[in-house]
């Protein structure tokens, strides 16, 4: 992969991990520093499962190369 592709992949991976870790705390008070744990998400996501936020971020990242596919994915 190119340096740019590596950076894009790293951003999306980091965003997905943060999203999965934060899912149990969405719309709730954050955990004490150092106490965050993977668990069942606010909307029933399995532990360590990312949310639609990550799916949408991936769609937007594809936007430059396949805009019609992105639009269809976001609507879905």
PyMOL Python script that loads the backbone (N, CA, C, O; Angstrom):
from pymol import cmd

cmd.read_pdbstr("""\
ATOM      1  N   UNK A   1       0.841  -1.185   0.000  1.00  0.00           N
ATOM      2  CA  UNK A   1       0.000   0.000   0.000  1.00  0.00           C
ATOM      3  C   UNK A   1       0.881   1.242   0.000  1.00  0.00           C
ATOM      4  O   UNK A   1       2.043   1.203   0.405  1.00  0.00           O
ATOM      5  N   UNK A   2       0.316   2.312  -0.451  1.00  0.00           N
ATOM      6  CA  UNK A   2       1.041   3.581  -0.434  1.00  0.00           C
ATOM      7  C   UNK A   2       1.004   4.171   0.968  1.00  0.00           C
ATOM      8  O   UNK A   2       0.225   3.740   1.818  1.00  0.00           O
ATOM      9  N   UNK A   3       1.856   5.161   1.195  1.00  0.00           N
ATOM     10  CA  UNK A   3       1.843   5.832   2.498  1.00  0.00           C
ATOM     11  C   UNK A   3       0.464   6.407   2.800  1.00  0.00           C
ATOM     12  O   UNK A   3      -0.023   6.310   3.927  1.00  0.00           O
ATOM     13  N   UNK A   4      -0.159   7.005   1.792  1.00  0.00           N
ATOM     14  CA  UNK A   4      -1.497   7.581   1.978  1.00  0.00           C
ATOM     15  C   UNK A   4      -2.508   6.496   2.350  1.00  0.00           C
ATOM     16  O   UNK A   4      -3.306   6.681   3.269  1.00  0.00           O
ATOM     17  N   UNK A   5      -2.478   5.379   1.648  1.00  0.00           N
ATOM     18  CA  UNK A   5      -3.398   4.276   1.942  1.00  0.00           C
ATOM     19  C   UNK A   5      -3.162   3.721   3.338  1.00  0.00           C
ATOM     20  O   UNK A   5      -4.111   3.390   4.048  1.00  0.00           O
ATOM     21  N   UNK A   6      -1.903   3.620   3.731  1.00  0.00           N
ATOM     22  CA  UNK A   6      -1.577   3.154   5.084  1.00  0.00           C
ATOM     23  C   UNK A   6      -2.150   4.092   6.139  1.00  0.00           C
ATOM     24  O   UNK A   6      -2.691   3.643   7.149  1.00  0.00           O
ATOM     25  N   UNK A   7      -2.031   5.390   5.903  1.00  0.00           N
ATOM     26  CA  UNK A   7      -2.561   6.369   6.862  1.00  0.00           C
ATOM     27  C   UNK A   7      -4.083   6.293   6.936  1.00  0.00           C
ATOM     28  O   UNK A   7      -4.661   6.349   8.022  1.00  0.00           O
ATOM     29  N   UNK A   8      -4.724   6.164   5.784  1.00  0.00           N
ATOM     30  CA  UNK A   8      -6.186   6.054   5.770  1.00  0.00           C
ATOM     31  C   UNK A   8      -6.624   4.799   6.519  1.00  0.00           C
ATOM     32  O   UNK A   8      -7.549   4.851   7.329  1.00  0.00           O
ATOM     33  N   UNK A   9      -5.970   3.680   6.255  1.00  0.00           N
ATOM     34  CA  UNK A   9      -6.305   2.429   6.947  1.00  0.00           C
ATOM     35  C   UNK A   9      -6.093   2.568   8.450  1.00  0.00           C
ATOM     36  O   UNK A   9      -6.908   2.088   9.238  1.00  0.00           O
ATOM     37  N   UNK A  10      -5.010   3.219   8.852  1.00  0.00           N
ATOM     38  CA  UNK A  10      -4.738   3.422  10.272  1.00  0.00           C
ATOM     39  C   UNK A  10      -5.779   4.286  10.952  1.00  0.00           C
ATOM     40  O   UNK A  10      -6.195   4.003  12.076  1.00  0.00           O
ATOM     41  N   UNK A  11      -6.199   5.338  10.272  1.00  0.00           N
ATOM     42  CA  UNK A  11      -7.244   6.212  10.825  1.00  0.00           C
ATOM     43  C   UNK A  11      -8.540   5.433  11.015  1.00  0.00           C
ATOM     44  O   UNK A  11      -9.174   5.522  12.066  1.00  0.00           O
ATOM     45  N   UNK A  12      -8.933   4.669   9.997  1.00  0.00           N
ATOM     46  CA  UNK A  12     -10.187   3.918  10.093  1.00  0.00           C
ATOM     47  C   UNK A  12     -10.107   2.826  11.159  1.00  0.00           C
ATOM     48  O   UNK A  12     -11.079   2.585  11.874  1.00  0.00           O
ATOM     49  N   UNK A  13      -8.966   2.174  11.264  1.00  0.00           N
ATOM     50  CA  UNK A  13      -8.788   1.153  12.297  1.00  0.00           C
ATOM     51  C   UNK A  13      -8.877   1.778  13.694  1.00  0.00           C
ATOM     52  O   UNK A  13      -9.580   1.265  14.565  1.00  0.00           O
ATOM     53  N   UNK A  14      -8.169   2.875  13.898  1.00  0.00           N
ATOM     54  CA  UNK A  14      -8.215   3.554  15.190  1.00  0.00           C
ATOM     55  C   UNK A  14      -9.602   4.053  15.532  1.00  0.00           C
ATOM     56  O   UNK A  14     -10.035   3.970  16.681  1.00  0.00           O
ATOM     57  N   UNK A  15     -10.300   4.573  14.532  1.00  0.00           N
ATOM     58  CA  UNK A  15     -11.666   5.055  14.750  1.00  0.00           C
ATOM     59  C   UNK A  15     -12.583   3.891  15.135  1.00  0.00           C
ATOM     60  O   UNK A  15     -13.420   4.026  16.027  1.00  0.00           O
ATOM     61  N   UNK A  16     -12.424   2.753  14.461  1.00  0.00           N
ATOM     62  CA  UNK A  16     -13.255   1.587  14.770  1.00  0.00           C
ATOM     63  C   UNK A  16     -13.006   1.043  16.166  1.00  0.00           C
ATOM     64  O   UNK A  16     -13.949   0.669  16.864  1.00  0.00           O
ATOM     65  N   UNK A  17     -11.752   0.994  16.580  1.00  0.00           N
ATOM     66  CA  UNK A  17     -11.426   0.517  17.928  1.00  0.00           C
ATOM     67  C   UNK A  17     -11.991   1.476  18.979  1.00  0.00           C
ATOM     68  O   UNK A  17     -12.578   1.044  19.972  1.00  0.00           O
ATOM     69  N   UNK A  18     -11.808   2.778  18.752  1.00  0.00           N
ATOM     70  CA  UNK A  18     -12.359   3.759  19.691  1.00  0.00           C
ATOM     71  C   UNK A  18     -13.877   3.695  19.751  1.00  0.00           C
ATOM     72  O   UNK A  18     -14.468   3.834  20.821  1.00  0.00           O
ATOM     73  N   UNK A  19     -14.502   3.486  18.607  1.00  0.00           N
ATOM     74  CA  UNK A  19     -15.954   3.374  18.545  1.00  0.00           C
ATOM     75  C   UNK A  19     -16.431   2.140  19.316  1.00  0.00           C
ATOM     76  O   UNK A  19     -17.391   2.220  20.082  1.00  0.00           O
ATOM     77  N   UNK A  20     -15.768   1.012  19.114  1.00  0.00           N
ATOM     78  CA  UNK A  20     -16.149  -0.215  19.819  1.00  0.00           C
ATOM     79  C   UNK A  20     -15.934  -0.080  21.326  1.00  0.00           C
ATOM     80  O   UNK A  20     -16.755  -0.544  22.117  1.00  0.00           O
ATOM     81  N   UNK A  21     -14.844   0.549  21.716  1.00  0.00           N
ATOM     82  CA  UNK A  21     -14.571   0.735  23.146  1.00  0.00           C
ATOM     83  C   UNK A  21     -15.568   1.709  23.774  1.00  0.00           C
ATOM     84  O   UNK A  21     -15.948   1.542  24.933  1.00  0.00           O
ATOM     85  N   UNK A  22     -15.992   2.717  23.022  1.00  0.00           N
ATOM     86  CA  UNK A  22     -16.911   3.711  23.551  1.00  0.00           C
ATOM     87  C   UNK A  22     -18.371   3.339  23.451  1.00  0.00           C
ATOM     88  O   UNK A  22     -19.211   3.975  24.089  1.00  0.00           O
ATOM     89  N   UNK A  23     -18.700   2.322  22.666  1.00  0.00           N
ATOM     90  CA  UNK A  23     -20.098   1.950  22.448  1.00  0.00           C
ATOM     91  C   UNK A  23     -20.881   1.708  23.743  1.00  0.00           C
ATOM     92  O   UNK A  23     -22.030   2.141  23.826  1.00  0.00           O
ATOM     93  N   UNK A  24     -20.322   1.043  24.750  1.00  0.00           N
ATOM     94  CA  UNK A  24     -21.089   0.831  25.981  1.00  0.00           C
ATOM     95  C   UNK A  24     -21.382   2.127  26.747  1.00  0.00           C
ATOM     96  O   UNK A  24     -22.236   2.139  27.633  1.00  0.00           O
ATOM     97  N   UNK A  25     -20.689   3.200  26.416  1.00  0.00           N
ATOM     98  CA  UNK A  25     -20.828   4.449  27.158  1.00  0.00           C
ATOM     99  C   UNK A  25     -21.549   5.533  26.363  1.00  0.00           C
ATOM    100  O   UNK A  25     -21.679   6.664  26.831  1.00  0.00           O
ATOM    101  N   UNK A  26     -22.023   5.188  25.150  1.00  0.00           N
ATOM    102  CA  UNK A  26     -22.685   6.170  24.300  1.00  0.00           C
ATOM    103  C   UNK A  26     -23.936   6.697  25.012  1.00  0.00           C
ATOM    104  O   UNK A  26     -24.782   5.922  25.459  1.00  0.00           O
ATOM    105  N   UNK A  27     -24.035   7.998  25.106  1.00  0.00           N
ATOM    106  CA  UNK A  27     -25.135   8.705  25.772  1.00  0.00           C
ATOM    107  C   UNK A  27     -25.163   8.459  27.283  1.00  0.00           C
ATOM    108  O   UNK A  27     -26.200   8.645  27.920  1.00  0.00           O
ATOM    109  N   UNK A  28     -24.054   8.052  27.848  1.00  0.00           N
ATOM    110  CA  UNK A  28     -23.931   7.827  29.290  1.00  0.00           C
ATOM    111  C   UNK A  28     -22.689   8.548  29.787  1.00  0.00           C
ATOM    112  O   UNK A  28     -21.889   9.050  28.997  1.00  0.00           O
ATOM    113  N   UNK A  29     -22.540   8.592  31.089  1.00  0.00           N
ATOM    114  CA  UNK A  29     -21.337   9.196  31.665  1.00  0.00           C
ATOM    115  C   UNK A  29     -20.122   8.346  31.298  1.00  0.00           C
ATOM    116  O   UNK A  29     -20.210   7.118  31.286  1.00  0.00           O
ATOM    117  N   UNK A  30     -18.997   8.980  31.001  1.00  0.00           N
ATOM    118  CA  UNK A  30     -17.802   8.202  30.667  1.00  0.00           C
ATOM    119  C   UNK A  30     -17.264   7.476  31.895  1.00  0.00           C
ATOM    120  O   UNK A  30     -17.514   7.894  33.026  1.00  0.00           O
ATOM    121  N   UNK A  31     -16.529   6.393  31.673  1.00  0.00           N
ATOM    122  CA  UNK A  31     -15.937   5.681  32.809  1.00  0.00           C
ATOM    123  C   UNK A  31     -14.794   6.499  33.403  1.00  0.00           C
ATOM    124  O   UNK A  31     -14.283   7.430  32.780  1.00  0.00           O
ATOM    125  N   UNK A  32     -14.411   6.136  34.607  1.00  0.00           N
ATOM    126  CA  UNK A  32     -13.252   6.773  35.231  1.00  0.00           C
ATOM    127  C   UNK A  32     -12.020   6.473  34.389  1.00  0.00           C
ATOM    128  O   UNK A  32     -11.949   5.440  33.723  1.00  0.00           O
ATOM    129  N   UNK A  33     -11.066   7.365  34.423  1.00  0.00           N
ATOM    130  CA  UNK A  33      -9.841   7.190  33.630  1.00  0.00           C
ATOM    131  C   UNK A  33      -9.220   5.812  33.891  1.00  0.00           C
ATOM    132  O   UNK A  33      -9.004   5.416  35.036  1.00  0.00           O
ATOM    133  N   UNK A  34      -8.940   5.100  32.802  1.00  0.00           N
ATOM    134  CA  UNK A  34      -8.316   3.783  32.895  1.00  0.00           C
ATOM    135  C   UNK A  34      -9.286   2.651  33.189  1.00  0.00           C
ATOM    136  O   UNK A  34      -8.861   1.505  33.336  1.00  0.00           O
ATOM    137  N   UNK A  35     -10.587   2.944  33.279  1.00  0.00           N
ATOM    138  CA  UNK A  35     -11.556   1.913  33.634  1.00  0.00           C
ATOM    139  C   UNK A  35     -12.441   1.459  32.473  1.00  0.00           C
ATOM    140  O   UNK A  35     -13.326   0.626  32.669  1.00  0.00           O
ATOM    141  N   UNK A  36     -12.220   1.987  31.274  1.00  0.00           N
ATOM    142  CA  UNK A  36     -13.041   1.604  30.119  1.00  0.00           C
ATOM    143  C   UNK A  36     -12.805   0.132  29.793  1.00  0.00           C
ATOM    144  O   UNK A  36     -11.667  -0.338  29.798  1.00  0.00           O
ATOM    145  N   UNK A  37     -13.863  -0.572  29.516  1.00  0.00           N
ATOM    146  CA  UNK A  37     -13.790  -1.985  29.163  1.00  0.00           C
ATOM    147  C   UNK A  37     -14.748  -2.240  28.010  1.00  0.00           C
ATOM    148  O   UNK A  37     -15.768  -1.565  27.875  1.00  0.00           O
ATOM    149  N   UNK A  38     -14.408  -3.225  27.179  1.00  0.00           N
ATOM    150  CA  UNK A  38     -15.348  -3.643  26.153  1.00  0.00           C
ATOM    151  C   UNK A  38     -16.538  -4.297  26.841  1.00  0.00           C
ATOM    152  O   UNK A  38     -16.360  -5.098  27.759  1.00  0.00           O
ATOM    153  N   UNK A  39     -17.720  -3.971  26.416  1.00  0.00           N
ATOM    154  CA  UNK A  39     -18.934  -4.571  26.973  1.00  0.00           C
ATOM    155  C   UNK A  39     -20.069  -4.382  25.993  1.00  0.00           C
ATOM    156  O   UNK A  39     -19.879  -3.811  24.919  1.00  0.00           O
ATOM    157  N   UNK A  40     -21.249  -4.858  26.354  1.00  0.00           N
ATOM    158  CA  UNK A  40     -22.414  -4.723  25.477  1.00  0.00           C
ATOM    159  C   UNK A  40     -22.700  -3.253  25.249  1.00  0.00           C
ATOM    160  O   UNK A  40     -22.737  -2.466  26.194  1.00  0.00           O
ATOM    161  N   UNK A  41     -22.903  -2.881  23.983  1.00  0.00           N
ATOM    162  CA  UNK A  41     -23.125  -1.493  23.616  1.00  0.00           C
ATOM    163  C   UNK A  41     -24.476  -0.961  24.054  1.00  0.00           C
ATOM    164  O   UNK A  41     -25.390  -1.727  24.360  1.00  0.00           O
ATOM    165  N   UNK A  42     -24.591   0.345  24.082  1.00  0.00           N
ATOM    166  CA  UNK A  42     -25.824   1.017  24.482  1.00  0.00           C
ATOM    167  C   UNK A  42     -27.027   0.508  23.693  1.00  0.00           C
ATOM    168  O   UNK A  42     -28.115   0.350  24.248  1.00  0.00           O
ATOM    169  N   UNK A  43     -26.835   0.253  22.411  1.00  0.00           N
ATOM    170  CA  UNK A  43     -27.936  -0.187  21.561  1.00  0.00           C
ATOM    171  C   UNK A  43     -27.877  -1.682  21.272  1.00  0.00           C
ATOM    172  O   UNK A  43     -28.376  -2.133  20.241  1.00  0.00           O
ATOM    173  N   UNK A  44     -27.268  -2.461  22.181  1.00  0.00           N
ATOM    174  CA  UNK A  44     -27.241  -3.914  22.057  1.00  0.00           C
ATOM    175  C   UNK A  44     -26.116  -4.480  21.214  1.00  0.00           C
ATOM    176  O   UNK A  44     -26.122  -5.668  20.892  1.00  0.00           O
ATOM    177  N   UNK A  45     -25.145  -3.644  20.849  1.00  0.00           N
ATOM    178  CA  UNK A  45     -24.002  -4.160  20.091  1.00  0.00           C
ATOM    179  C   UNK A  45     -23.245  -5.169  20.955  1.00  0.00           C
ATOM    180  O   UNK A  45     -23.144  -5.010  22.172  1.00  0.00           O
ATOM    181  N   UNK A  46     -22.724  -6.192  20.316  1.00  0.00           N
ATOM    182  CA  UNK A  46     -21.917  -7.183  21.033  1.00  0.00           C
ATOM    183  C   UNK A  46     -20.648  -6.521  21.567  1.00  0.00           C
ATOM    184  O   UNK A  46     -20.201  -5.518  21.010  1.00  0.00           O
ATOM    185  N   UNK A  47     -20.058  -7.065  22.637  1.00  0.00           N
ATOM    186  CA  UNK A  47     -18.800  -6.509  23.132  1.00  0.00           C
ATOM    187  C   UNK A  47     -17.759  -6.433  22.020  1.00  0.00           C
ATOM    188  O   UNK A  47     -17.591  -7.379  21.251  1.00  0.00           O
ATOM    189  N   UNK A  48     -17.071  -5.313  21.942  1.00  0.00           N
ATOM    190  CA  UNK A  48     -16.014  -5.042  20.964  1.00  0.00           C
ATOM    191  C   UNK A  48     -16.533  -4.868  19.537  1.00  0.00           C
ATOM    192  O   UNK A  48     -15.740  -4.872  18.596  1.00  0.00           O
ATOM    193  N   UNK A  49     -17.836  -4.718  19.356  1.00  0.00           N
ATOM    194  CA  UNK A  49     -18.402  -4.476  18.024  1.00  0.00           C
ATOM    195  C   UNK A  49     -18.499  -2.981  17.783  1.00  0.00           C
ATOM    196  O   UNK A  49     -18.986  -2.238  18.636  1.00  0.00           O
ATOM    197  N   UNK A  50     -18.033  -2.537  16.614  1.00  0.00           N
ATOM    198  CA  UNK A  50     -18.157  -1.126  16.276  1.00  0.00           C
ATOM    199  C   UNK A  50     -19.609  -0.810  15.918  1.00  0.00           C
ATOM    200  O   UNK A  50     -20.416  -1.717  15.716  1.00  0.00           O
ATOM    201  N   UNK A  51     -19.931   0.474  15.843  1.00  0.00           N
ATOM    202  CA  UNK A  51     -21.301   0.906  15.577  1.00  0.00           C
ATOM    203  C   UNK A  51     -21.440   1.424  14.150  1.00  0.00           C
ATOM    204  O   UNK A  51     -20.512   1.340  13.345  1.00  0.00           O
ATOM    205  N   UNK A  52     -22.602   1.952  13.863  1.00  0.00           N
ATOM    206  CA  UNK A  52     -22.849   2.535  12.552  1.00  0.00           C
ATOM    207  C   UNK A  52     -21.947   3.733  12.287  1.00  0.00           C
ATOM    208  O   UNK A  52     -21.737   4.103  11.132  1.00  0.00           O
ATOM    209  N   UNK A  53     -21.414   4.341  13.334  1.00  0.00           N
ATOM    210  CA  UNK A  53     -20.491   5.464  13.141  1.00  0.00           C
ATOM    211  C   UNK A  53     -19.268   5.027  12.327  1.00  0.00           C
ATOM    212  O   UNK A  53     -18.818   5.749  11.437  1.00  0.00           O
ATOM    213  N   UNK A  54     -18.738   3.844  12.637  1.00  0.00           N
ATOM    214  CA  UNK A  54     -17.589   3.327  11.902  1.00  0.00           C
ATOM    215  C   UNK A  54     -17.980   2.937  10.482  1.00  0.00           C
ATOM    216  O   UNK A  54     -17.230   3.186   9.538  1.00  0.00           O
ATOM    217  N   UNK A  55     -19.147   2.330  10.329  1.00  0.00           N
ATOM    218  CA  UNK A  55     -19.609   1.971   8.996  1.00  0.00           C
ATOM    219  C   UNK A  55     -19.740   3.219   8.127  1.00  0.00           C
ATOM    220  O   UNK A  55     -19.349   3.206   6.960  1.00  0.00           O
ATOM    221  N   UNK A  56     -20.283   4.287   8.684  1.00  0.00           N
ATOM    222  CA  UNK A  56     -20.436   5.531   7.938  1.00  0.00           C
ATOM    223  C   UNK A  56     -19.077   6.162   7.622  1.00  0.00           C
ATOM    224  O   UNK A  56     -18.894   6.710   6.535  1.00  0.00           O
ATOM    225  N   UNK A  57     -18.132   6.093   8.545  1.00  0.00           N
ATOM    226  CA  UNK A  57     -16.794   6.639   8.301  1.00  0.00           C
ATOM    227  C   UNK A  57     -16.124   5.901   7.139  1.00  0.00           C
ATOM    228  O   UNK A  57     -15.452   6.522   6.315  1.00  0.00           O
ATOM    229  N   UNK A  58     -16.302   4.592   7.071  1.00  0.00           N
ATOM    230  CA  UNK A  58     -15.733   3.816   5.963  1.00  0.00           C
ATOM    231  C   UNK A  58     -16.389   4.208   4.651  1.00  0.00           C
ATOM    232  O   UNK A  58     -15.717   4.306   3.624  1.00  0.00           O
ATOM    233  N   UNK A  59     -17.681   4.430   4.677  1.00  0.00           N
ATOM    234  CA  UNK A  59     -18.390   4.856   3.465  1.00  0.00           C
ATOM    235  C   UNK A  59     -17.878   6.214   2.979  1.00  0.00           C
ATOM    236  O   UNK A  59     -17.653   6.408   1.784  1.00  0.00           O
ATOM    237  N   UNK A  60     -17.700   7.138   3.900  1.00  0.00           N
ATOM    238  CA  UNK A  60     -17.210   8.466   3.527  1.00  0.00           C
ATOM    239  C   UNK A  60     -15.796   8.370   2.962  1.00  0.00           C
ATOM    240  O   UNK A  60     -15.457   9.076   2.012  1.00  0.00           O
ATOM    241  N   UNK A  61     -14.964   7.492   3.549  1.00  0.00           N
ATOM    242  CA  UNK A  61     -13.596   7.319   3.052  1.00  0.00           C
ATOM    243  C   UNK A  61     -13.582   6.791   1.620  1.00  0.00           C
ATOM    244  O   UNK A  61     -12.661   7.092   0.860  1.00  0.00           O
ATOM    245  N   UNK A  62     -14.576   6.020   1.251  1.00  0.00           N
ATOM    246  CA  UNK A  62     -14.668   5.497  -0.117  1.00  0.00           C
ATOM    247  C   UNK A  62     -15.224   6.540  -1.086  1.00  0.00           C
ATOM    248  O   UNK A  62     -15.169   6.356  -2.302  1.00  0.00           O
ATOM    249  N   UNK A  63     -15.749   7.615  -0.552  1.00  0.00           N
ATOM    250  CA  UNK A  63     -16.474   8.603  -1.333  1.00  0.00           C
ATOM    251  C   UNK A  63     -15.754   9.177  -2.526  1.00  0.00           C
ATOM    252  O   UNK A  63     -16.387   9.469  -3.540  1.00  0.00           O
ATOM    253  N   UNK A  64     -14.487   9.343  -2.442  1.00  0.00           N
ATOM    254  CA  UNK A  64     -13.748   9.955  -3.551  1.00  0.00           C
ATOM    255  C   UNK A  64     -13.672   9.038  -4.757  1.00  0.00           C
ATOM    256  O   UNK A  64     -13.600   9.515  -5.889  1.00  0.00           O
ATOM    257  N   UNK A  65     -13.685   7.741  -4.538  1.00  0.00           N
ATOM    258  CA  UNK A  65     -13.535   6.834  -5.668  1.00  0.00           C
ATOM    259  C   UNK A  65     -14.864   6.265  -6.163  1.00  0.00           C
ATOM    260  O   UNK A  65     -15.000   5.953  -7.346  1.00  0.00           O
ATOM    261  N   UNK A  66     -15.839   6.127  -5.273  1.00  0.00           N
ATOM    262  CA  UNK A  66     -17.101   5.512  -5.665  1.00  0.00           C
ATOM    263  C   UNK A  66     -18.284   6.264  -5.049  1.00  0.00           C
ATOM    264  O   UNK A  66     -18.959   5.714  -4.179  1.00  0.00           O
ATOM    265  N   UNK A  67     -18.554   7.500  -5.472  1.00  0.00           N
ATOM    266  CA  UNK A  67     -19.589   8.300  -4.810  1.00  0.00           C
ATOM    267  C   UNK A  67     -20.993   7.702  -4.871  1.00  0.00           C
ATOM    268  O   UNK A  67     -21.746   7.844  -3.908  1.00  0.00           O
ATOM    269  N   UNK A  68     -21.370   7.050  -5.947  1.00  0.00           N
ATOM    270  CA  UNK A  68     -22.712   6.466  -6.023  1.00  0.00           C
ATOM    271  C   UNK A  68     -22.858   5.276  -5.073  1.00  0.00           C
ATOM    272  O   UNK A  68     -23.915   5.086  -4.472  1.00  0.00           O
ATOM    273  N   UNK A  69     -21.809   4.485  -4.941  1.00  0.00           N
ATOM    274  CA  UNK A  69     -21.825   3.359  -4.016  1.00  0.00           C
ATOM    275  C   UNK A  69     -21.910   3.857  -2.565  1.00  0.00           C
ATOM    276  O   UNK A  69     -22.595   3.266  -1.731  1.00  0.00           O
ATOM    277  N   UNK A  70     -21.215   4.931  -2.293  1.00  0.00           N
ATOM    278  CA  UNK A  70     -21.257   5.522  -0.950  1.00  0.00           C
ATOM    279  C   UNK A  70     -22.659   6.010  -0.634  1.00  0.00           C
ATOM    280  O   UNK A  70     -23.186   5.732   0.443  1.00  0.00           O
ATOM    281  N   UNK A  71     -23.266   6.732  -1.560  1.00  0.00           N
ATOM    282  CA  UNK A  71     -24.614   7.255  -1.338  1.00  0.00           C
ATOM    283  C   UNK A  71     -25.590   6.106  -1.076  1.00  0.00           C
ATOM    284  O   UNK A  71     -26.422   6.194  -0.172  1.00  0.00           O
ATOM    285  N   UNK A  72     -25.493   5.041  -1.851  1.00  0.00           N
ATOM    286  CA  UNK A  72     -26.380   3.887  -1.652  1.00  0.00           C
ATOM    287  C   UNK A  72     -26.138   3.235  -0.295  1.00  0.00           C
ATOM    288  O   UNK A  72     -27.087   2.830   0.377  1.00  0.00           O
ATOM    289  N   UNK A  73     -24.877   3.133   0.108  1.00  0.00           N
ATOM    290  CA  UNK A  73     -24.556   2.540   1.408  1.00  0.00           C
ATOM    291  C   UNK A  73     -25.059   3.368   2.572  1.00  0.00           C
ATOM    292  O   UNK A  73     -25.555   2.814   3.554  1.00  0.00           O
ATOM    293  N   UNK A  74     -24.943   4.675   2.482  1.00  0.00           N
ATOM    294  CA  UNK A  74     -25.426   5.547   3.547  1.00  0.00           C
ATOM    295  C   UNK A  74     -26.955   5.485   3.650  1.00  0.00           C
ATOM    296  O   UNK A  74     -27.507   5.512   4.750  1.00  0.00           O
ATOM    297  N   UNK A  75     -27.621   5.404   2.524  1.00  0.00           N
ATOM    298  CA  UNK A  75     -29.078   5.295   2.544  1.00  0.00           C
ATOM    299  C   UNK A  75     -29.532   3.948   3.101  1.00  0.00           C
ATOM    300  O   UNK A  75     -30.573   3.858   3.752  1.00  0.00           O
ATOM    301  N   UNK A  76     -28.745   2.901   2.843  1.00  0.00           N
ATOM    302  CA  UNK A  76     -29.080   1.567   3.340  1.00  0.00           C
ATOM    303  C   UNK A  76     -28.972   1.553   4.835  1.00  0.00           C
ATOM    304  O   UNK A  76     -29.214   0.521   5.461  1.00  0.00           O
TER     305      UNK A  76
END
""", "prot")
cmd.dss("prot")
cmd.show_as("cartoon", "prot")
cmd.util.cbc("prot")
cmd.orient("prot")
